[in-house]
Amino acid sequence: MNVVAGTDVEGPVPEFAAVTDGRGRFSYPLPPGTYEVTATCDSGSGSTTATLRAGSVTALDLVVE
């Protein structure tokens, strides 16, 4: 399992953390906005920016190095 954290880059939403399942998947309901998402595990970390829209699901691919 890995830890995924995010920060809202447009407003005052606090940081969040979620633990992934064995395949690296997680879900976390957030309001629309743009977020910096970082995944960290024993072998390294990776990050990306995600823009979330109301009423949709966003899939992210993170490379952890």
N, CA, C and O atoms as CSV, one atom per row, in Angstrom:
chain,resi,resn,atom,element,x,y,z
A,1,MET,N,N,0.835,-1.177,0.000
A,1,MET,CA,C,0.000,0.000,0.000
A,1,MET,C,C,0.881,1.241,0.000
A,1,MET,O,O,1.979,1.249,0.557
A,2,ASN,N,N,0.379,2.269,-0.628
A,2,ASN,CA,C,1.103,3.520,-0.752
A,2,ASN,C,C,0.249,4.649,-0.206
A,2,ASN,O,O,-0.965,4.507,-0.062
A,3,VAL,N,N,0.876,5.756,0.091
A,3,VAL,CA,C,0.159,6.936,0.555
A,3,VAL,C,C,0.118,7.949,-0.576
A,3,VAL,O,O,1.135,8.233,-1.208
A,4,VAL,N,N,-1.066,8.490,-0.823
A,4,VAL,CA,C,-1.245,9.517,-1.834
A,4,VAL,C,C,-1.720,10.770,-1.118
A,4,VAL,O,O,-2.654,10.706,-0.318
A,5,ALA,N,N,-1.094,11.904,-1.392
A,5,ALA,CA,C,-1.467,13.159,-0.743
A,5,ALA,C,C,-1.731,14.202,-1.811
A,5,ALA,O,O,-1.187,14.129,-2.913
A,6,GLY,N,N,-2.568,15.169,-1.480
A,6,GLY,CA,C,-2.864,16.221,-2.444
A,6,GLY,C,C,-3.066,17.552,-1.768
A,6,GLY,O,O,-3.424,17.617,-0.592
A,7,THR,N,N,-2.838,18.605,-2.508
A,7,THR,CA,C,-3.030,19.966,-2.027
A,7,THR,C,C,-3.777,20.751,-3.088
A,7,THR,O,O,-3.418,20.699,-4.264
A,8,ASP,N,N,-4.811,21.478,-2.688
A,8,ASP,CA,C,-5.557,22.332,-3.612
A,8,ASP,C,C,-4.672,23.512,-3.976
A,8,ASP,O,O,-4.249,24.260,-3.096
A,9,VAL,N,N,-4.389,23.688,-5.254
A,9,VAL,CA,C,-3.505,24.783,-5.659
A,9,VAL,C,C,-4.266,26.072,-5.920
A,9,VAL,O,O,-3.652,27.100,-6.208
A,10,GLU,N,N,-5.613,26.038,-5.824
A,10,GLU,CA,C,-6.402,27.239,-6.097
A,10,GLU,C,C,-7.116,27.800,-4.885
A,10,GLU,O,O,-7.665,28.898,-4.973
A,11,GLY,N,N,-7.137,27.120,-3.782
A,11,GLY,CA,C,-7.939,27.618,-2.672
A,11,GLY,C,C,-7.591,26.984,-1.345
A,11,GLY,O,O,-6.594,26.274,-1.220
A,12,PRO,N,N,-8.434,27.251,-0.346
A,12,PRO,CA,C,-8.120,26.856,1.032
A,12,PRO,C,C,-8.562,25.446,1.422
A,12,PRO,O,O,-8.924,25.231,2.579
A,13,VAL,N,N,-8.547,24.477,0.502
A,13,VAL,CA,C,-8.878,23.107,0.874
A,13,VAL,C,C,-7.646,22.495,1.536
A,13,VAL,O,O,-6.551,22.575,0.978
A,14,PRO,N,N,-7.798,21.893,2.700
A,14,PRO,CA,C,-6.628,21.337,3.393
A,14,PRO,C,C,-6.057,20.136,2.650
A,14,PRO,O,O,-6.728,19.530,1.815
A,15,GLU,N,N,-4.825,19.807,2.960
A,15,GLU,CA,C,-4.210,18.620,2.389
A,15,GLU,C,C,-5.014,17.398,2.784
A,15,GLU,O,O,-5.706,17.401,3.802
A,16,PHE,N,N,-4.922,16.354,1.974
A,16,PHE,CA,C,-5.577,15.095,2.299
A,16,PHE,C,C,-4.589,13.966,2.097
A,16,PHE,O,O,-3.572,14.131,1.423
A,17,ALA,N,N,-4.885,12.839,2.673
A,17,ALA,CA,C,-4.077,11.644,2.467
A,17,ALA,C,C,-5.013,10.461,2.303
A,17,ALA,O,O,-6.052,10.388,2.960
A,18,ALA,N,N,-4.649,9.544,1.436
A,18,ALA,CA,C,-5.417,8.324,1.216
A,18,ALA,C,C,-4.425,7.180,1.066
A,18,ALA,O,O,-3.313,7.375,0.574
A,19,VAL,N,N,-4.822,6.006,1.483
A,19,VAL,CA,C,-3.986,4.818,1.334
A,19,VAL,C,C,-4.527,4.009,0.163
A,19,VAL,O,O,-5.733,3.780,0.063
A,20,THR,N,N,-3.635,3.579,-0.722
A,20,THR,CA,C,-4.057,2.819,-1.896
A,20,THR,C,C,-4.301,1.356,-1.548
A,20,THR,O,O,-3.890,0.868,-0.496
A,21,ASP,N,N,-4.990,0.667,-2.472
A,21,ASP,CA,C,-5.123,-0.779,-2.331
A,21,ASP,C,C,-3.877,-1.435,-2.923
A,21,ASP,O,O,-2.936,-0.735,-3.299
A,22,GLY,N,N,-3.854,-2.744,-3.010
A,22,GLY,CA,C,-2.691,-3.473,-3.508
A,22,GLY,C,C,-2.334,-3.181,-4.948
A,22,GLY,O,O,-1.208,-3.444,-5.372
A,23,ARG,N,N,-3.291,-2.630,-5.724
A,23,ARG,CA,C,-3.034,-2.292,-7.125
A,23,ARG,C,C,-2.733,-0.815,-7.316
A,23,ARG,O,O,-2.583,-0.353,-8.447
A,24,GLY,N,N,-2.642,-0.064,-6.212
A,24,GLY,CA,C,-2.325,1.360,-6.299
A,24,GLY,C,C,-3.517,2.258,-6.509
A,24,GLY,O,O,-3.347,3.442,-6.799
A,25,ARG,N,N,-4.731,1.726,-6.371
A,25,ARG,CA,C,-5.940,2.517,-6.597
A,25,ARG,C,C,-6.426,3.137,-5.291
A,25,ARG,O,O,-6.269,2.567,-4.211
A,26,PHE,N,N,-7.018,4.315,-5.421
A,26,PHE,CA,C,-7.629,4.980,-4.285
A,26,PHE,C,C,-8.742,5.872,-4.791
A,26,PHE,O,O,-8.796,6.200,-5.976
A,27,SER,N,N,-9.625,6.264,-3.896
A,27,SER,CA,C,-10.626,7.265,-4.242
A,27,SER,C,C,-10.773,8.205,-3.060
A,27,SER,O,O,-10.623,7.815,-1.902
A,28,TYR,N,N,-11.071,9.451,-3.386
A,28,TYR,CA,C,-11.212,10.460,-2.351
A,28,TYR,C,C,-12.083,11.570,-2.913
A,28,TYR,O,O,-11.675,12.240,-3.863
A,29,PRO,N,N,-13.274,11.787,-2.355
A,29,PRO,CA,C,-14.142,12.832,-2.899
A,29,PRO,C,C,-13.610,14.231,-2.581
A,29,PRO,O,O,-13.310,14.547,-1.429
A,30,LEU,N,N,-13.498,15.051,-3.607
A,30,LEU,CA,C,-12.998,16.417,-3.454
A,30,LEU,C,C,-13.863,17.366,-4.276
A,30,LEU,O,O,-14.450,16.957,-5.277
A,31,PRO,N,N,-13.947,18.614,-3.868
A,31,PRO,CA,C,-14.679,19.587,-4.679
A,31,PRO,C,C,-13.902,19.891,-5.965
A,31,PRO,O,O,-12.696,19.654,-6.031
A,32,PRO,N,N,-14.589,20.412,-6.984
A,32,PRO,CA,C,-13.899,20.774,-8.222
A,32,PRO,C,C,-12.734,21.722,-7.941
A,32,PRO,O,O,-12.791,22.540,-7.023
A,33,GLY,N,N,-11.697,21.602,-8.731
A,33,GLY,CA,C,-10.525,22.462,-8.576
A,33,GLY,C,C,-9.303,21.798,-9.158
A,33,GLY,O,O,-9.392,20.717,-9.739
A,34,THR,N,N,-8.166,22.437,-9.006
A,34,THR,CA,C,-6.894,21.910,-9.470
A,34,THR,C,C,-6.064,21.520,-8.259
A,34,THR,O,O,-5.911,22.295,-7.315
A,35,TYR,N,N,-5.531,20.310,-8.303
A,35,TYR,CA,C,-4.800,19.747,-7.165
A,35,TYR,C,C,-3.442,19.228,-7.600
A,35,TYR,O,O,-3.298,18.709,-8.707
A,36,GLU,N,N,-2.454,19.363,-6.744
A,36,GLU,CA,C,-1.155,18.716,-6.906
A,36,GLU,C,C,-1.266,17.405,-6.148
A,36,GLU,O,O,-1.537,17.405,-4.947
A,37,VAL,N,N,-1.059,16.284,-6.836
A,37,VAL,CA,C,-1.200,14.964,-6.233
A,37,VAL,C,C,0.171,14.309,-6.193
A,37,VAL,O,O,0.865,14.247,-7.208
A,38,THR,N,N,0.561,13.818,-5.019
A,38,THR,CA,C,1.855,13.178,-4.832
A,38,THR,C,C,1.657,11.787,-4.254
A,38,THR,O,O,0.923,11.615,-3.281
A,39,ALA,N,N,2.310,10.792,-4.849
A,39,ALA,CA,C,2.283,9.423,-4.334
A,39,ALA,C,C,3.670,9.098,-3.787
A,39,ALA,O,O,4.683,9.408,-4.415
A,40,THR,N,N,3.706,8.473,-2.616
A,40,THR,CA,C,4.968,8.124,-1.970
A,40,THR,C,C,4.926,6.670,-1.526
A,40,THR,O,O,3.926,6.217,-0.969
A,41,CYS,N,N,5.998,5.945,-1.769
A,41,CYS,CA,C,6.125,4.574,-1.284
A,41,CYS,C,C,7.593,4.327,-0.955
A,41,CYS,O,O,8.420,5.231,-1.073
A,42,ASP,N,N,7.915,3.112,-0.546
A,42,ASP,CA,C,9.293,2.804,-0.150
A,42,ASP,C,C,10.303,3.025,-1.279
A,42,ASP,O,O,11.461,3.349,-1.019
A,43,SER,N,N,9.867,2.852,-2.533
A,43,SER,CA,C,10.812,2.965,-3.647
A,43,SER,C,C,10.939,4.377,-4.216
A,43,SER,O,O,11.750,4.599,-5.115
A,44,GLY,N,N,10.164,5.327,-3.719
A,44,GLY,CA,C,10.285,6.694,-4.217
A,44,GLY,C,C,8.979,7.446,-4.174
A,44,GLY,O,O,8.087,7.125,-3.388
A,45,SER,N,N,8.869,8.460,-5.031
A,45,SER,CA,C,7.645,9.259,-5.089
A,45,SER,C,C,7.448,9.805,-6.500
A,45,SER,O,O,8.364,9.799,-7.323
A,46,GLY,N,N,6.240,10.272,-6.755
A,46,GLY,CA,C,5.912,10.892,-8.037
A,46,GLY,C,C,4.773,11.864,-7.817
A,46,GLY,O,O,4.029,11.728,-6.846
A,47,SER,N,N,4.619,12.838,-8.693
A,47,SER,CA,C,3.536,13.793,-8.525
A,47,SER,C,C,3.018,14.248,-9.886
A,47,SER,O,O,3.695,14.126,-10.907
A,48,THR,N,N,1.804,14.771,-9.865
A,48,THR,CA,C,1.164,15.304,-11.050
A,48,THR,C,C,0.117,16.318,-10.604
A,48,THR,O,O,-0.252,16.363,-9.431
A,49,THR,N,N,-0.354,17.120,-11.533
A,49,THR,CA,C,-1.431,18.063,-11.260
A,49,THR,C,C,-2.705,17.516,-11.895
A,49,THR,O,O,-2.682,17.037,-13.029
A,50,ALA,N,N,-3.816,17.588,-11.165
A,50,ALA,CA,C,-5.094,17.107,-11.668
A,50,ALA,C,C,-6.139,18.210,-11.544
A,50,ALA,O,O,-6.216,18.887,-10.518
A,51,THR,N,N,-6.942,18.388,-12.590
A,51,THR,CA,C,-8.059,19.323,-12.554
A,51,THR,C,C,-9.339,18.506,-12.450
A,51,THR,O,O,-9.644,17.710,-13.339
A,52,LEU,N,N,-10.089,18.701,-11.366
A,52,LEU,CA,C,-11.319,17.959,-11.120
A,52,LEU,C,C,-12.514,18.812,-11.504
A,52,LEU,O,O,-12.566,20.003,-11.196
A,53,ARG,N,N,-13.478,18.191,-12.180
A,53,ARG,CA,C,-14.700,18.868,-12.593
A,53,ARG,C,C,-15.880,18.266,-11.849
A,53,ARG,O,O,-15.850,17.087,-11.495
A,54,ALA,N,N,-16.904,19.046,-11.610
A,54,ALA,CA,C,-18.096,18.595,-10.898
A,54,ALA,C,C,-18.750,17.433,-11.637
A,54,ALA,O,O,-18.891,17.460,-12.859
A,55,GLY,N,N,-19.148,16.410,-10.879
A,55,GLY,CA,C,-19.893,15.296,-11.441
A,55,GLY,C,C,-19.090,14.333,-12.283
A,55,GLY,O,O,-19.670,13.544,-13.029
A,56,SER,N,N,-17.768,14.372,-12.187
A,56,SER,CA,C,-16.958,13.470,-12.998
A,56,SER,C,C,-15.949,12.715,-12.142
A,56,SER,O,O,-15.677,13.087,-11.000
A,57,VAL,N,N,-15.405,11.657,-12.711
A,57,VAL,CA,C,-14.343,10.876,-12.080
A,57,VAL,C,C,-13.081,11.142,-12.863
A,57,VAL,O,O,-13.106,11.132,-14.094
A,58,THR,N,N,-11.976,11.380,-12.180
A,58,THR,CA,C,-10.700,11.663,-12.823
A,58,THR,C,C,-9.730,10.534,-12.517
A,58,THR,O,O,-9.509,10.205,-11.351
A,59,ALA,N,N,-9.151,9.939,-13.546
A,59,ALA,CA,C,-8.133,8.908,-13.375
A,59,ALA,C,C,-6.761,9.543,-13.544
A,59,ALA,O,O,-6.561,10.372,-14.432
A,60,LEU,N,N,-5.825,9.159,-12.701
A,60,LEU,CA,C,-4.463,9.696,-12.762
A,60,LEU,C,C,-3.476,8.561,-12.948
A,60,LEU,O,O,-3.655,7.482,-12.382
A,61,ASP,N,N,-2.450,8.791,-13.726
A,61,ASP,CA,C,-1.331,7.872,-13.837
A,61,ASP,C,C,-0.121,8.560,-13.232
A,61,ASP,O,O,0.324,9.595,-13.728
A,62,LEU,N,N,0.408,7.991,-12.168
A,62,LEU,CA,C,1.592,8.555,-11.513
A,62,LEU,C,C,2.748,7.588,-11.675
A,62,LEU,O,O,2.597,6.388,-11.445
A,63,VAL,N,N,3.900,8.106,-12.069
A,63,VAL,CA,C,5.107,7.302,-12.147
A,63,VAL,C,C,5.889,7.557,-10.862
A,63,VAL,O,O,6.228,8.698,-10.548
A,64,VAL,N,N,6.169,6.492,-10.126
A,64,VAL,CA,C,6.919,6.609,-8.874
A,64,VAL,C,C,8.330,6.147,-9.137
A,64,VAL,O,O,8.560,5.006,-9.538
A,65,GLU,N,N,9.281,7.047,-8.907
A,65,GLU,CA,C,10.699,6.726,-9.146
A,65,GLU,C,C,11.501,6.967,-7.901
A,65,GLU,O,O,12.714,6.756,-7.898
